Amino acid sequence: MALLLVAFACALWTRSAAAQPTAQLDRELQGIEVVDRIGAALPAELELTDHEGERVRLGDFAGHPVLLTFNYSTCPMLCSLQLGGLAKALAAMGELPPDVRIVRISLAPKETPEQAAKGQLAYVRQAGGSEAAARAWRFLVGDERTIRAAADAVGFRYRYRPESGDYLHVAALFVITADGHLSSLFGGIEYDAKALAAALERARQNQLQPVPGASPLDVVLSCFNYDATGHSPTALVAMRIAGLVLLAGLATFWIVLVLRKKSKRAREASVTAH
């Protein structure tokens, strides 16, 4: 019973702690969003460097349906979750069509091609490690002006947080048509392989798919180490879940223990009576 009370107190504390920084979290996330710019053109003249150290213009991807994300190598959590989710979906799609390109633009101007190369190799492996995936997935780095221009073109709004050195942003996957326009977008960190394949087919045919009603991006997933009380939002959620799981586990253990004692007493009483 004492352990149960401790677990219950833990769950209540994490709930209270999570509620305290809500107002500050809301302020931090103001303007961190994706604006619907379906049909907007990606600036073909923007030049970045890929993970192999080669200079690449966004216009070089003309003629290819493109999956575009904005992440960075030192991201605390969200970027790896999103890219891992994308890799999983690509693996589920099977052999990647030869014309498809996957482009990750780093939000961090200080990221080097060497850092980008490590990330590219890791996620290509997660996607199955095929030559097609390695050829298709390009990890790009660039200067602040170029990164910002690419992000603005598709409505991706983010902000640098100097206190922690992180970038505040949402998880978004942009689908670009073969003629370089934003065709559709996906929010979140998990992607359905069939939906992704269908979106790429529309992009191949230069078709646009407006976001219907409320965008899935209304659910903001932030990628930074927020701290007002010594804990990040992710840590608070994890602690709350851990507290509740512990509570449920101890409650189950206690109930089983009580039932066993009652059963033992009943058997002893039955033996005594006979």
N, C-alpha and C positions, 0 to 999 in steps of 0.2 A: 504493500500500500504506500509506503514511503517513496519507493521508486516511481510509482504511478503519479504521486503528487509532484515529484521533481520533474517528470516528463511533461505533465500538464502545465507547470509553471514555465518550463522552457518554451512550450508552444505559445503560451500567452505572451511571453516576453518578446519572442521574435515577431509576433503580430504587432505588438506595440511599437517595437523598434522600426519595423517596416513602415508604419504609418507616419512616424515623425518626419522623415525627410521628403515626404510627398510633395510639399509645396516647392521646396528647393529643386527637386527633380523636375517638376513641371517647368520651372524657370530655365533650367539647363537645356531642356529639350525644345524650347521655343524656336521655331524656324527650322527645326531638323525634320525634314519631310521630303516627299516626292510630289512635285507638281505635275499634274496631267498634261503632258505635251505630246500626245500621240500625233504622229505626222510630222514632227519637227525633224529637221535635217541635222545629222551629225557633221560638225565642221571638218571637211575633208582635208583641209590644209594643216590641221594640228599635227605636230610631229613629236613623237616620244621615242624612248629606247626600250627595246624588248629584252627579255631575260638572257638573250644570247649576245647582247651588246650592240645589236643592229638598230639603226635608225628606221623608224616606221611612221608613216603618215596614216591617219585614219582613213584617208581616201584609198589606201592600198587594199582595204578590205571590200572595195566595191566589187559587186558580182557574187558576194558571199552572204548568206544569212548569218547574222552574228548574235551571239549571246554576250551581253556586256554587264560586268559587275564593277563596283568600286569597293576596294578593300585595301588592306596594307599588312605588311609582314608582321609587325609588332602589335597588332590588334589583340586586346586582352582575351576576347572570346568569340564575339559574334562573327567575325570574318571567317574563322576556321569552321564554325558551324555552318555558315552559308555555303562556303566553297566545298565543304564535305558533303552537304546535302545535294549540291549541284553535281559533284563527282558521282554520287550514288545514283542520281537520276540518269546521268550519261551512261553509266555501267549497265543500268536496266534497259536502256535503249538498244543495247547491242552495238554492232559495228556502226560507228559514226559516219554519216554521209560525208564524202570527200570534200564537198564544197562548204561545209559548216566551219565557222570560226568561232572561238570562244576567247573573249578579250577581258582580262582583268587589268584595270587601271588603278595603280596605287594612289591612295590619298596622301601619302607622305612624300613630300619632295626630296627628303633625304634618303629614301630607300634606294639601294644600289641594285644594278642588274644582277649581282651575285646573290643578294638576298632574294630577289625575284625568282632567280633560277632554282633556288632551294624549294621555294613554295611551289613553283610549277611542277617540279619533279615529284613532289609529295602528292599533289592532287591528281596528276596524271596516273600515278600508281593506284590511287583510290578509285579512279575511273576505269580501271582495268589494265592500265599500262600498255595499251595498244599503240602502235606507230601512228594510227589515225588520230588518237587523242593527243599524243605528243605534238603532232604537226598542227593540230587545230588550236590548242590552248596556248595563247600568248599572254605572258605577264609583262605589262608595260609600266615603266616609270618615267617621270617627267618633272618639269618645274611647276611651281605653284600656279602660274598664269595658265599654263596649258591644261593642267588637271582641272582647274576651276572652270575653264571654258568648256571642256568636255562634259563636266557634270552639269553645268548650267544648260547646256543644249538639250539634255534629256529631262531636266527638271529635278535633278538630284541635289538637294540642299544639305550641306553638312557644315560643321564648324570645328575648328581646332581648339582644344582646351589646354592652354599653356600650363595650368596648375599640375596636370598629370601627364602631359605630353601625348594625350590620346585625341582621336577624332570622333566627334559625336555624329552619328549617322544611322540611317535605317538599313535594313536588309532588303535590297531590291535587285531584281534581275530584269534587264532590259533586252528586248528582242528587236534587232535592227534589220530592216529589209535589205535586199541585195542592192538596192539603189541608195542606201544610206539614210533611211528615215526610221524614226521610232515606230515600230509596228504594234507592240504590246508590251506589257510588263507583268511581272509576278512579284508578290511580296512574300516575305518570310524566309525560312531556311530549309524547307523541304519542298521538292518539286515532283510532280507526277510525270513520269516518263512519257506517257501517251499525250498529255497536254503539252509537254515541251516539244515533242515531235510535231504535233499539229501546229503549234505556234511557229516553228521553224519552216514548215511547209508554206504557211501563209506569208512569212517573210520572204521566202524564196520567190514567191509570186508577187512580191511588192504590195501585199494586202495589209490594211490597217485594221486593228481590232480595238475600238474605243473601250475604255474601262467602264463597265456597266455599274451604275449606282454607286454605292459606297465601295471605295477601293480597299483591297485586302491590306493596303499599306496604312490603313487607319490604325492598325495595331502596330505601334512603334516598338521596334527592337533597337535598343541603343548599344553602342559599342564603345564603352569608356569605363574607367574606374571611378565611379561616383562615390563620394564619401563625405557625409556630414556627421556621422556618428561613429566612424571607424569601420564601416561595413559598406560594401558595394551592394546595389539592389540584388544582383545575382546571389551574393553571399547571404543576404537576408532571406531570400526565397528558399535557398538551399537549407538554411538553418530551420526555417519554419517547417519545411517538408520533413527534415530529419526529426524534428521534435514531434510532429504528428505521427510519423512512422514509428518512432520509439514508443509513443503513447499507445498506439494501436497494438504494437507487439507486446508491451507489458500488460496491457489490459487483457489480451488473449491469454497470456501466460498465467495471469492471476485467476482468471475464470476457470481455466483448465485445472489449476492447482486446487481451487476450492471444490470443484466437482469431484476431483479424485479423493480429497479428504472425506467428503460426504459419502462417496461410494465405499471407501474403506471402513468408515464408521458403521454404515448400513450392513456390510458383510460381517463385521465383528459382532454387531448386535444380533444378527441372524444366527451366528454360531453359538453365542451365549444363550440365546433362547432355546436352542435345541440341546 
